[in-house]
Amino acid sequence: MSFHIFRYFYTDKIDIANKTGTELLNFMFASDELMLKKLTKLIEDSIIKNQQQFLQNDPIGIFQIIYYCKSLVNLQEYCLDKICSDPKILFNSDKFTQFPAPLLEIILKRDDLNLKEIEIWENLIKWGLAQEKSLNQDVSKWNQDDINMFKRILYKFIPLIRFYEISTEDYFNKVKPYEDIFSKELRDDILKFYMIPGYKPKYTPRHPKSNVYSVDSIIINQEHLTLFSNWIDKKKKDDKYINDTSYNFNLLYRASRDGNTAAAFHAKCDNKGPTIVVVKIKNSERIVGGYNPLFWDSSGGFKITDNGFIFSFSDKNNLQTATVAYNILRTRSIYCHKTCGPVFGCNDLYINYSINPVDVWCSTCTSCYPTCNFPRKMYVDDYEVFHVIKDS
């Protein structure tokens, strides 16, 4: 390695084409220590561009090594992006509890950490308990000294948790047992948030996440999925389940991508289980759609359910404009036929493939669902179908 660095001093050239990821890291650290900024940047760029597998094998270990090299900003950001998009590589690691506190703080400060807030909390408790072996794992058996010790361990991390994005049930079962480490002001503010409708928290060191979880959609974002989850569970519109999506929504079909035909729809969506359909109306911010709690097929008949619904957002960017209508004629909630796309009710909401061009959705009946004030004919930009999977 020293030979290559020495030659670079005289020729301003270095051969890094056939080096392994480990060798390149060593070169980079040596050049950084010698303050060879141009060479350090060259090697850093090469690692990011050409050593993808090496980086993906151990982004945690690499991040811990490069964290102390302040000039390696791009490589640090690459590792952080990888960890935040796939947090299980850190939090499921058997080395997680040995992860340095300053690095954990950096990760928990990120707004793109792809974990629910209650999962972040549970992992933080796991990490905190491991920092002091004398602590009893059963918090109910702690004395005041134990509480003070745990408070000192987590004091930097408490402001990083968005407690207001945790459901009431999860808070009671998983957070409340540790409330003694919170300030009185925080405890009182959280209590008011859960008990007083419309209360705006005053203790808000962090803004709510927006669209943190990856949503494979060109129409909707995470906030819509949270609302859909509440509707599926028939929760009230103002229930405090902010970003507590209890379902996974996996894209099965996009008309513009997979073909806007009945055959393409059935090829992607038949017999997949519960689905939600989202339709973007042309030349507006309006979206409409519906939920099939059963499955699609090509049988040529109605399906019976009490749990289907249709919905509308007059402005998809404003969740307050949402309207949802649950089926009132259970024997005709969903209709399936090989020549049709999604059909909710007796043509309460459906795509009309008999019209050319086939970018028209219609609502010619309101006998199976209460009205969502759909126009009789809607020209659309696109529509998507998501497989709805209950979290285990």
C-alpha positions as CSV (number, residue, x, y, z in Angstrom):
1,M,0.0,0.0,0.0
2,S,2.8,2.4,0.9
3,F,4.4,1.8,-2.5
4,H,1.2,2.8,-4.3
5,I,0.8,5.9,-2.2
6,F,4.5,6.8,-2.7
7,R,4.1,6.4,-6.5
8,Y,1.1,8.6,-6.4
9,F,3.2,11.4,-4.9
10,Y,5.4,11.4,-8.0
11,T,3.1,10.4,-10.9
12,D,-0.3,11.7,-9.6
13,K,-1.6,8.3,-10.8
14,I,-2.8,5.2,-9.0
15,D,-4.2,1.8,-10.1
16,I,-7.3,1.0,-8.1
17,A,-9.2,-1.0,-10.8
18,N,-8.5,-4.5,-9.5
19,K,-8.4,-3.8,-5.8
20,T,-10.8,-5.4,-3.3
21,G,-13.2,-3.4,-1.2
22,T,-11.0,-3.9,1.9
23,E,-7.8,-2.8,0.0
24,L,-9.6,0.3,-1.2
25,L,-10.7,1.2,2.3
26,N,-7.1,0.9,3.5
27,F,-5.9,3.1,0.6
28,M,-8.6,5.6,1.4
29,F,-7.7,5.8,5.1
30,A,-4.0,6.2,4.3
31,S,-4.6,9.0,1.8
32,D,-7.1,10.7,4.2
33,E,-4.4,10.6,7.0
34,L,-1.9,12.2,4.6
35,M,-4.5,14.8,3.6
36,L,-4.5,13.8,0.0
37,K,-8.0,15.2,-0.7
38,K,-8.1,14.5,-4.4
39,L,-7.0,10.8,-4.0
40,T,-9.3,10.3,-1.0
41,K,-12.3,11.5,-3.1
42,L,-11.2,9.4,-6.1
43,I,-11.1,6.2,-4.0
44,E,-14.3,7.1,-2.1
45,D,-16.2,7.5,-5.4
46,S,-14.8,4.2,-6.7
47,I,-15.9,2.3,-3.6
48,I,-19.5,3.7,-3.9
49,K,-19.6,3.1,-7.7
50,N,-17.8,-0.3,-8.0
51,Q,-18.0,-2.0,-4.6
52,Q,-21.7,-2.3,-4.1
53,Q,-21.6,-5.9,-2.9
54,F,-18.8,-5.1,-0.5
55,L,-20.7,-2.2,1.0
56,Q,-24.0,-4.1,1.3
57,N,-22.3,-7.0,3.1
58,D,-21.5,-5.0,6.1
59,P,-22.8,-1.3,6.0
60,I,-22.8,-1.3,9.9
61,G,-19.2,-2.3,10.3
62,I,-18.1,0.1,7.5
63,F,-20.1,3.0,8.9
64,Q,-18.4,2.5,12.3
65,I,-15.0,2.6,10.7
66,I,-15.5,5.6,8.5
67,Y,-17.5,7.6,11.0
68,Y,-14.4,9.1,12.5
69,C,-13.1,10.2,9.0
70,K,-15.0,13.5,8.7
71,S,-14.0,13.9,5.0
72,L,-15.8,10.8,3.9
73,V,-19.2,12.4,3.8
74,N,-20.5,10.6,0.7
75,L,-19.6,7.1,1.9
76,Q,-21.1,7.9,5.3
77,E,-24.3,9.0,3.7
78,Y,-24.3,5.9,1.5
79,C,-24.1,3.6,4.6
80,L,-26.7,5.6,6.5
81,D,-29.1,5.4,3.6
82,K,-28.7,1.7,3.4
83,I,-29.2,1.3,7.2
84,C,-32.3,3.5,7.2
85,S,-33.9,1.9,4.2
86,D,-33.3,-1.6,5.7
87,P,-33.1,-1.1,9.5
88,K,-33.1,-4.9,10.3
89,I,-29.5,-5.1,9.3
90,L,-28.8,-3.0,12.4
91,F,-31.6,-3.7,14.8
92,N,-31.7,-7.5,14.2
93,S,-27.9,-7.8,14.4
94,D,-26.5,-9.7,17.4
95,K,-24.0,-6.8,17.6
96,F,-26.7,-4.1,17.9
97,T,-26.5,-3.8,21.7
98,Q,-22.7,-3.0,21.3
99,F,-23.4,-0.3,18.7
100,P,-21.8,3.0,19.9
101,A,-24.2,5.6,21.4
102,P,-23.1,8.5,19.2
103,L,-23.7,6.5,16.0
104,L,-27.1,5.3,17.2
105,E,-28.0,8.9,17.9
106,I,-27.2,9.8,14.4
107,I,-29.4,7.1,13.0
108,L,-32.3,7.9,15.3
109,K,-32.1,11.6,14.3
110,R,-32.8,10.6,10.7
111,D,-36.3,11.2,9.3
112,D,-36.0,8.4,6.8
113,L,-35.5,5.5,9.2
114,N,-37.9,2.9,7.9
115,L,-39.4,1.7,11.2
116,K,-42.6,2.4,13.0
117,E,-42.0,4.6,16.1
118,I,-43.0,1.8,18.5
119,E,-40.4,-0.4,16.9
120,I,-37.8,2.3,17.4
121,W,-38.8,2.6,21.0
122,E,-38.6,-1.2,21.6
123,N,-35.1,-1.4,20.1
124,L,-34.0,1.6,22.1
125,I,-35.1,-0.1,25.3
126,K,-33.3,-3.3,24.2
127,W,-30.1,-1.3,23.6
128,G,-30.4,0.7,26.8
129,L,-30.9,-2.4,29.0
130,A,-27.8,-3.9,27.5
131,Q,-25.6,-1.0,28.5
132,E,-25.9,-1.7,32.2
133,K,-25.8,-5.4,33.1
134,S,-26.9,-4.8,36.7
135,L,-30.3,-3.5,35.6
136,N,-33.2,-6.0,36.1
137,Q,-34.9,-6.8,32.8
138,D,-38.2,-6.5,34.7
139,V,-38.9,-2.7,35.0
140,S,-41.5,-3.3,37.6
141,K,-38.8,-4.4,40.0
142,W,-36.7,-1.2,39.6
143,N,-35.9,1.1,42.5
144,Q,-35.2,4.8,42.2
145,D,-31.5,4.2,41.6
146,D,-32.3,1.9,38.7
147,I,-34.7,4.5,37.2
148,N,-32.1,7.3,37.5
149,M,-29.4,5.0,35.9
150,F,-31.7,4.2,32.9
151,K,-32.6,7.9,32.6
152,R,-28.9,8.7,32.3
153,I,-28.4,6.0,29.6
154,L,-31.3,7.2,27.4
155,Y,-31.4,11.0,28.2
156,K,-30.0,11.9,24.7
157,F,-32.5,9.6,22.9
158,I,-35.8,10.4,24.6
159,P,-36.2,13.7,22.5
160,L,-35.7,11.7,19.3
161,I,-38.8,9.5,19.8
162,R,-42.1,10.7,18.3
163,F,-44.3,9.5,21.1
164,Y,-47.3,11.1,19.4
165,E,-47.1,8.6,16.6
166,I,-47.5,5.6,18.8
167,S,-51.0,4.1,19.2
168,T,-52.7,4.3,22.6
169,E,-52.5,0.6,23.1
170,D,-48.8,0.4,22.3
171,Y,-48.1,3.3,24.5
172,F,-49.9,1.8,27.4
173,N,-48.3,-1.7,27.0
174,K,-44.8,-0.8,25.9
175,V,-44.0,2.8,26.8
176,K,-45.9,3.6,30.0
177,P,-43.9,1.0,32.1
178,Y,-40.8,3.3,31.5
179,E,-42.6,6.6,32.1
180,D,-40.6,7.3,35.2
181,I,-37.6,8.2,33.1
182,F,-39.6,11.0,31.4
183,S,-39.9,14.6,32.6
184,K,-43.2,15.5,34.2
185,E,-43.9,17.9,31.3
186,L,-43.5,15.2,28.7
187,R,-45.7,12.8,30.7
188,D,-48.5,15.4,31.1
189,D,-48.3,16.4,27.4
190,I,-48.6,12.8,26.2
191,L,-51.6,12.2,28.5
192,K,-53.4,15.3,27.2
193,F,-52.7,14.1,23.6
194,Y,-54.4,10.8,24.2
195,M,-57.2,12.1,26.4
196,I,-58.2,15.4,24.8
197,P,-59.7,15.3,21.3
198,G,-57.9,17.7,19.0
199,Y,-55.1,18.5,21.5
200,K,-52.0,19.8,19.8
201,P,-48.8,18.6,21.7
202,K,-46.6,21.3,23.1
203,Y,-43.7,19.0,23.7
204,T,-42.7,18.4,20.1
205,P,-38.9,18.3,19.7
206,R,-39.4,16.5,16.4
207,H,-41.8,17.0,13.6
208,P,-44.0,14.1,12.5
209,K,-42.6,11.8,9.8
210,S,-44.0,12.3,6.4
211,N,-43.9,9.4,3.9
212,V,-41.1,7.6,5.7
213,Y,-42.0,4.1,4.7
214,S,-41.4,3.3,1.1
215,V,-44.7,3.4,-0.9
216,D,-44.5,2.0,-4.4
217,S,-47.0,4.4,-5.8
218,I,-47.3,7.3,-8.2
219,I,-50.7,8.3,-6.7
220,I,-50.6,8.1,-2.9
221,N,-48.2,8.3,0.1
222,Q,-47.9,6.8,3.5
223,E,-50.5,9.1,5.0
224,H,-53.1,7.6,2.7
225,L,-52.1,4.1,3.7
226,T,-52.5,5.0,7.4
227,L,-56.0,6.2,6.7
228,F,-56.8,3.1,4.7
229,S,-55.6,1.0,7.6
230,N,-58.0,2.8,9.9
231,W,-60.9,2.4,7.5
232,I,-60.2,-1.3,7.1
233,D,-60.3,-1.7,10.9
234,K,-63.4,0.6,10.9
235,K,-61.8,3.1,13.3
236,K,-63.1,6.6,13.6
237,K,-61.6,9.2,11.4
238,D,-60.0,11.0,14.3
239,D,-58.4,8.0,16.0
240,K,-54.9,8.7,17.1
241,Y,-53.0,6.2,15.0
242,I,-50.6,8.6,13.3
243,N,-48.3,6.7,11.0
244,D,-49.2,3.4,12.8
245,T,-50.0,1.5,9.7
246,S,-51.1,-2.0,10.7
247,Y,-51.0,-3.4,7.2
248,N,-48.5,-3.8,4.4
249,F,-49.6,-2.5,1.0
250,N,-47.8,-4.2,-1.9
251,L,-48.3,-3.0,-5.4
252,L,-49.8,-5.7,-7.6
253,Y,-50.9,-3.7,-10.7
254,R,-50.5,-0.3,-12.3
255,A,-52.5,0.3,-15.4
256,S,-49.9,2.5,-17.1
257,R,-47.2,-0.1,-16.4
258,D,-48.9,-3.4,-16.8
259,G,-51.5,-2.6,-19.5
260,N,-54.9,-1.0,-19.0
261,T,-57.0,-4.1,-19.9
262,A,-59.2,-6.5,-18.1
263,A,-56.9,-9.4,-18.9
264,A,-53.9,-7.5,-17.5
265,F,-55.8,-6.7,-14.3
266,H,-56.8,-10.3,-13.8
267,A,-53.4,-11.7,-14.6
268,K,-51.9,-9.5,-11.8
269,C,-54.6,-9.4,-9.2
270,D,-56.7,-12.6,-9.3
271,N,-56.7,-14.8,-6.2
272,K,-54.3,-12.6,-4.4
273,G,-56.5,-11.9,-1.3
274,P,-57.6,-8.5,0.0
275,T,-56.8,-5.5,-2.2
276,I,-57.3,-1.8,-2.3
277,V,-57.8,0.1,-5.6
278,V,-56.7,3.7,-6.1
279,V,-57.7,5.8,-9.1
280,K,-56.2,9.2,-10.0
281,I,-58.7,11.5,-11.8
282,K,-57.4,13.4,-14.8
283,N,-56.7,17.2,-14.6
284,S,-57.4,17.3,-10.8
285,E,-56.0,16.3,-7.4
286,R,-59.0,14.0,-6.9
287,I,-58.5,10.2,-6.2
288,V,-61.2,7.6,-5.8
289,G,-61.1,3.9,-5.1
290,G,-62.4,0.9,-3.1
291,Y,-61.4,-1.9,-0.8
292,N,-62.1,-5.6,-1.6
293,P,-61.6,-7.6,1.6
294,L,-61.9,-10.9,-0.2
295,F,-60.2,-11.5,-3.6
296,W,-60.7,-10.8,-7.3
297,D,-61.3,-13.6,-9.9
298,S,-62.9,-14.2,-13.2
299,S,-65.9,-16.2,-12.0
300,G,-68.7,-13.9,-13.3
301,G,-70.5,-13.3,-10.1
302,F,-70.9,-11.2,-6.9
303,K,-69.1,-11.7,-3.7
304,I,-70.6,-11.4,-0.2
305,T,-68.9,-9.3,2.5
306,D,-69.8,-6.8,5.2
307,N,-66.4,-5.1,5.1
308,G,-66.0,-3.6,1.6
309,F,-65.9,0.2,1.1
310,I,-65.4,2.9,-1.5
311,F,-63.8,6.2,-1.0
312,S,-63.0,9.6,-2.4
313,F,-60.5,12.4,-1.8
314,S,-61.5,15.7,-3.5
315,D,-57.9,16.7,-2.9
316,K,-55.4,13.9,-2.4
317,N,-53.0,16.4,-0.6
318,N,-55.6,17.1,2.0
319,L,-56.8,14.1,4.1
320,Q,-59.6,16.2,5.5
321,T,-61.3,16.0,2.1
322,A,-61.7,12.2,2.4
323,T,-65.1,10.4,2.3
324,V,-65.6,6.7,2.9
325,A,-68.7,4.6,2.4
326,Y,-69.1,1.0,3.6
327,N,-71.3,-1.4,1.7
328,I,-75.0,-1.6,2.6
329,L,-75.9,-4.5,0.3
330,R,-73.6,-7.3,1.5
331,T,-74.7,-9.8,-1.2
332,R,-73.5,-7.4,-4.0
333,S,-70.5,-5.8,-2.6
334,I,-67.9,-7.0,-5.2
335,Y,-68.4,-8.1,-8.8
336,C,-65.9,-10.2,-10.7
337,H,-65.9,-11.0,-14.4
338,K,-63.1,-11.8,-16.9
339,T,-64.1,-8.9,-19.2
340,C,-64.2,-6.4,-16.3
341,G,-61.7,-4.7,-14.2
342,P,-62.5,-3.8,-10.5
343,V,-66.2,-3.5,-9.9
344,F,-67.6,-2.3,-6.6
345,G,-71.3,-3.0,-6.0
346,C,-73.8,-2.8,-8.8
347,N,-71.7,-0.4,-10.8
348,D,-71.3,1.9,-7.8
349,L,-67.6,2.3,-9.0
350,Y,-66.1,0.5,-12.0
351,I,-63.9,0.9,-15.0
352,N,-65.8,0.8,-18.3
353,Y,-63.7,-1.1,-20.8
354,S,-66.5,-0.8,-23.4
355,I,-65.6,2.9,-23.8
356,N,-62.7,3.8,-26.1
357,P,-60.2,5.1,-25.0
358,V,-60.3,2.9,-21.8
359,D,-59.4,5.6,-19.3
360,V,-62.9,6.1,-18.0
361,W,-64.2,5.1,-14.6
362,C,-68.0,5.3,-14.0
363,S,-70.5,5.5,-11.1
364,T,-74.0,4.7,-12.5
365,C,-75.6,3.3,-9.3
366,T,-75.6,3.9,-5.6
367,S,-77.6,0.9,-4.4
368,C,-74.8,-1.1,-2.8
369,Y,-72.7,1.7,-1.2
370,P,-73.8,5.1,0.2
371,T,-72.9,7.9,-2.2
372,C,-69.4,9.3,-2.3
373,N,-70.6,11.9,-4.8
374,F,-68.7,10.4,-7.7
375,P,-69.3,11.9,-11.1
376,R,-71.1,9.5,-13.4
377,K,-68.1,9.5,-15.7
378,M,-64.5,10.1,-14.7
379,Y,-61.5,10.3,-17.0
380,V,-58.4,9.1,-15.2
381,D,-54.6,9.3,-15.4
382,D,-53.9,5.9,-13.9
383,Y,-55.0,3.4,-11.4
384,E,-53.2,1.1,-9.0
385,V,-54.1,-2.1,-7.1
386,F,-52.4,-3.0,-3.8
387,H,-52.4,-6.3,-2.0
388,V,-53.4,-5.7,1.6
389,I,-51.5,-7.8,4.1
390,K,-52.2,-7.7,7.9
391,D,-49.0,-7.2,10.0
392,S,-48.1,-10.4,11.9
